């Protein structure tokens, strides 16, 4: 942080001012003139928290994608299919057993197994052949989409939220003040906050595993020079299978999360594949903090854009990606 301030004092000042303005908008009581200009504070806060929690969902999908694409250099454009498959599995388990937690476990295991099959049968045979990987995984995503459409139909599905997570909670954020002087606090769905907290815990655990453990050191060494690592006796292919399984399993978990506070339907695989690509490009390939930052930026851009400039909400997302590619092509927090 100190180096960034020393190298980019102007950008640092802009960031500090922007953060101060956002904090004031969140915690201060808005004057009537401001509400007349941009709308009610409750709408702004709901859009802000929706963007943050959507960013948590995008992070779960993109973190698995950045492990496979950014670390292992495998172009897996069937990653969105893993998301939708995990969501359908989670819905089936939740509907049949009534257990929301069990749906996460089964979705992770089955999606991880599909990831292992992809790595062993597809990617191991095409290592370093980016174009072939791209074309084959595009074809696989089309096949998977048709198979899931045949098996599950074209209906919308939503995973039932457990009773202990149903309902909103009061947050210590004032949205308005009544004529009597009594403050009105923001009420927000508990399930979204819990899921966001879980995504933060998963992100921290992944970063620690990759940067503070022996297996993380082996993974990073295998990406940089797999031949030398293999010469030391490490079974590099087994390590890569483990990484691919973890990345696929995270996509399956994200499918259950998405099916809980959004819905599952044909086409969601393409949507989340594109979101993962944008998040990884913005944040930087192979960077877990980069995936978190990119997911937060894209989630906020989507939700705030849909509230204040609904016609151009999608454009804003891709405009951010274009700006990052123009100013910092390696991503905001790319691995060095």
C-alpha positions in Angstrom: 0.0 0.0 0.0 2.8 2.4 0.9 4.5 1.7 -2.5 1.3 2.3 -4.4 0.9 5.7 -2.6 4.5 6.7 -3.4 4.2 5.7 -7.0 0.7 6.9 -7.7 -0.1 9.9 -5.4 -2.8 11.3 -7.7 -4.6 7.9 -7.9 -4.2 7.5 -4.2 -5.9 10.8 -3.5 -8.8 9.9 -5.9 -9.3 6.6 -4.1 -9.3 8.2 -0.7 -11.8 10.8 -1.7 -14.0 8.1 -3.3 -13.9 6.0 -0.2 -14.7 9.0 2.0 -17.7 9.9 -0.2 -19.1 6.3 -0.1 -18.7 6.1 3.6 -20.6 9.4 4.0 -23.4 8.2 1.7 -23.6 5.0 3.8 -23.5 6.4 7.4 -24.8 10.0 7.1 -28.4 11.1 7.1 -29.1 12.4 3.6 -30.4 15.9 3.2 -33.7 16.3 1.3 -31.9 17.8 -1.7 -29.7 14.8 -2.2 -32.7 12.4 -2.1 -34.5 14.5 -4.6 -31.5 14.3 -6.9 -30.6 10.6 -6.8 -33.5 8.9 -4.9 -34.1 7.5 -1.5 -31.2 6.3 0.7 -32.9 3.0 1.3 -32.8 2.2 -2.4 -29.1 3.1 -2.6 -28.2 1.0 0.4 -30.2 -2.0 -0.9 -28.4 -1.7 -4.3 -25.1 -1.4 -2.6 -25.6 -4.5 -0.4 -27.0 -6.4 -3.4 -23.9 -5.6 -5.3 -21.6 -6.7 -2.5 -23.4 -10.0 -2.0 -23.6 -10.6 -5.7 -19.9 -10.0 -5.8 -19.6 -12.8 -3.2 -21.4 -15.1 -5.6 -19.3 -14.0 -8.5 -16.2 -14.6 -6.4 -17.1 -18.2 -5.7 -17.5 -18.9 -9.4 -14.5 -16.8 -10.5 -12.2 -18.2 -7.8 -12.5 -21.7 -9.2 -12.1 -20.2 -12.7 -8.9 -18.3 -11.8 -7.5 -21.5 -10.2 -8.0 -23.4 -13.4 -7.4 -20.7 -16.0 -5.0 -18.4 -14.1 -2.9 -20.9 -12.3 -3.0 -24.0 -14.5 -3.3 -22.2 -17.8 -6.2 -24.4 -18.8 -8.9 -22.6 -20.9 -12.0 -24.1 -19.5 -15.0 -22.5 -21.2 -17.3 -25.1 -19.7 -16.9 -23.6 -16.3 -20.4 -22.1 -16.4 -21.8 -25.6 -17.0 -20.2 -26.7 -13.8 -22.0 -23.8 -12.0 -25.4 -24.8 -13.4 -24.8 -28.5 -12.8 -23.9 -27.9 -9.2 -27.0 -25.7 -8.8 -29.3 -28.5 -10.2 -27.6 -31.1 -8.0 -28.1 -28.8 -5.0 -31.8 -28.3 -5.8 -32.4 -32.1 -6.2 -30.7 -32.9 -2.9 -32.4 -30.0 -1.0 -35.8 -30.9 -2.4 -35.5 -34.6 -1.6 -33.8 -34.4 1.8 -34.8 -31.0 3.0 -31.2 -30.3 4.0 -29.6 -27.1 2.7 -26.2 -27.9 4.1 -26.2 -31.4 2.5 -26.9 -29.9 -0.9 -23.6 -28.0 -0.7 -21.6 -31.1 0.2 -23.1 -33.3 -2.5 -22.9 -30.5 -5.2 -19.2 -29.9 -4.3 -18.3 -33.6 -4.5 -20.2 -34.4 -7.7 -19.0 -31.3 -9.5 -15.4 -31.9 -8.4 -15.7 -35.4 -9.8 -16.8 -34.0 -13.2 -13.8 -31.6 -13.0 -11.5 -34.5 -12.4 -12.9 -36.3 -15.5 -12.4 -33.1 -17.5 -8.8 -32.8 -16.4 -7.9 -36.4 -17.0 -9.8 -37.0 -20.2 -9.6 -33.6 -21.9 -7.0 -31.2 -20.6 -4.2 -33.6 -19.8 -4.2 -34.6 -23.5 -4.1 -31.0 -24.7 -1.6 -29.3 -22.3 -0.4 -26.0 -23.7 -2.8 -26.0 -26.7 -5.0 -23.1 -25.8 -7.0 -23.0 -29.1 -7.8 -26.7 -28.9 -8.9 -26.3 -25.3 -11.1 -23.4 -26.1 -12.8 -25.1 -29.0 -13.3 -28.4 -27.2 -14.7 -26.8 -24.0 -17.1 -24.6 -26.0 -18.4 -27.8 -27.6 -18.6 -29.5 -24.2 -20.5 -26.6 -22.7 -23.1 -26.9 -25.5 -23.4 -30.6 -24.9 -23.7 -30.1 -21.1 -26.3 -27.4 -21.6 -28.5 -29.7 -23.8 -28.1 -32.6 -21.4 -29.2 -30.4 -18.5 -32.1 -29.0 -20.5 -33.2 -32.6 -21.3 -32.8 -33.8 -17.7 -34.2 -30.7 -15.9 -36.4 -29.0 -18.5 -36.6 -25.3 -19.1 -38.3 -24.3 -15.9 -36.9 -22.0 -13.2 -35.8 -23.6 -10.0 -35.1 -22.0 -6.6 -33.4 -23.8 -3.7 -35.4 -23.4 -0.5 -33.8 -21.2 2.1 -33.5 -22.9 5.5 -35.8 -21.6 8.2 -33.0 -20.3 10.3 -32.0 -18.0 7.5 -35.4 -16.8 6.4 -36.3 -13.2 7.0 -34.5 -9.8 7.2 -32.4 -8.4 10.0 -31.9 -4.8 11.1 -28.5 -3.3 10.2 -27.1 -0.3 12.1 -27.6 1.9 9.0 -30.1 4.8 9.1 -32.1 5.1 5.9 -34.4 7.9 7.0 -35.6 9.9 10.0 -39.3 10.0 10.9 -41.0 13.3 11.6 -40.9 12.3 15.3 -37.1 12.1 15.1 -37.1 8.3 15.3 -34.5 6.8 12.9 -35.5 4.1 10.4 -32.8 1.3 10.0 -32.1 -0.8 7.0 -33.6 -4.3 6.9 -31.7 -6.8 4.8 -32.1 -10.5 4.1 -30.0 -12.6 6.5 -29.3 -15.4 3.9 -27.4 -13.0 1.6 -25.2 -11.7 4.5 -24.4 -15.3 5.6 -23.5 -16.4 2.1 -21.3 -13.3 1.6 -19.6 -14.1 4.9 -19.0 -17.7 3.8 -17.5 -16.4 0.5 -15.1 -14.2 2.5 -14.0 -17.2 4.7 -13.5 -19.4 1.6 -11.5 -16.7 -0.1 -9.2 -16.2 2.9 -8.8 -20.0 3.3 -7.8 -20.3 -0.4 -5.3 -17.5 -0.2 -3.7 -19.0 2.9 -3.6 -22.5 1.3 -1.9 -21.1 -1.9 0.5 -18.8 -0.1 1.2 -20.3 3.3 1.2 -24.1 2.8 3.4 -26.7 1.2 0.8 -27.8 -1.3 0.3 -24.1 -2.4 4.0 -23.8 -2.9 4.0 -27.0 -5.0 1.1 -25.7 -7.1 2.8 -22.4 -7.8 6.1 -24.1 -8.6 4.3 -26.5 -10.9 2.8 -23.7 -12.9 6.2 -21.9 -13.2 8.3 -24.9 -14.1 6.6 -28.3 -14.0 9.6 -30.2 -15.4 11.9 -29.2 -12.6 9.2 -29.9 -10.0 8.5 -33.3 -11.5 12.3 -34.0 -11.4 12.1 -33.6 -7.6 9.7 -36.5 -7.3 6.5 -34.6 -7.0 3.5 -36.2 -8.9 2.6 -33.0 -10.7 -0.4 -34.5 -12.5 -1.9 -35.6 -9.2 -1.5 -32.0 -7.9 -3.2 -30.6 -11.0 -6.1 -33.0 -10.7 -6.5 -31.8 -7.1 -6.5 -28.2 -8.2 -9.0 -28.8 -11.0 -11.3 -30.7 -8.7 -11.2 -27.8 -6.2 -11.9 -25.2 -8.9 -14.8 -27.3 -10.2 -16.2 -27.9 -6.7 -16.2 -24.2 -6.0 -18.3 -23.7 -9.1 -20.7 -26.3 -7.8 -21.0 -24.6 -4.5 -21.6 -21.3 -6.3 -24.5 -23.0 -8.2 -26.2 -23.8 -4.9 -25.6 -20.3 -3.6 -27.0 -18.8 -6.8 -30.0 -21.1 -6.7 -30.7 -20.0 -3.2 -31.0 -16.3 -3.5 -31.6 -16.1 -7.3 -32.8 -18.9 -9.5 -31.6 -21.7 -11.8 -32.6 -21.9 -15.4 -31.1 -22.6 -18.9 -28.7 -19.8 -19.9 -27.3 -19.2 -16.4 -24.2 -21.1 -17.4 -23.3 -18.6 -20.1 -24.1 -15.7 -17.8 -21.8 -16.9 -15.1 -19.1 -17.9 -17.5 -19.0 -14.4 -18.9 -19.0 -12.9 -15.4 -16.1 -15.2 -14.4 -14.1 -14.0 -17.5 -14.7 -10.4 -16.7 -13.9 -10.8 -13.0 -10.6 -12.6 -13.8 -9.6 -10.1 -16.5 -10.3 -7.1 -14.1 -8.8 -8.7 -11.0 -5.8 -10.5 -12.7 -5.3 -14.1 -13.7 -4.2 -16.4 -10.9 -4.8 -13.9 -8.1 -7.3 -14.8 -5.4 -7.3 -11.2 -4.0 -7.7 -10.0 -7.6 -10.7 -12.3 -8.1 -12.3 -10.9 -4.9 -11.7 -7.3 -6.0 -12.9 -7.9 -9.5 -16.0 -9.7 -8.3 -16.8 -6.8 -5.9 -16.3 -4.2 -8.6 -18.5 -6.1 -11.2 -21.2 -6.9 -8.6 -21.5 -3.3 -7.5 -21.4 -2.0 -11.1 -24.3 -4.4 -12.1 -26.5 -3.6 -9.2 -25.9 0.1 -8.9 -26.2 0.4 -12.7 -29.5 -1.5 -12.8 -30.9 1.0 -10.3 -29.6 4.3 -11.6 -28.9 3.6 -15.3 -30.8 0.5 -16.1 -30.5 0.9 -19.9 -26.7 0.9 -19.7 -26.1 -1.5 -16.8 -24.5 -4.2 -18.9 -22.4 -1.6 -20.8 -20.9 -0.3 -17.5 -19.6 -3.8 -16.7 -17.8 -4.2 -20.0 -16.7 -0.6 -19.9 -14.8 -1.4 -16.7 -13.2 -4.4 -18.3 -12.1 -2.3 -21.3 -10.6 0.4 -19.1 -8.7 -2.2 -17.1 -7.4 -3.8 -20.3 -6.3 -0.4 -21.6 -4.7 0.9 -18.4 -3.5 -2.3 -16.7 -3.7 -5.3 -19.1 -2.4 -7.8 -16.5 -5.3 -6.9 -14.1 -5.6 -4.9 -11.0 -3.9 -7.4 -8.7 -2.2 -9.8 -11.1 0.3 -12.4 -9.8 3.9 -11.4 -10.3 
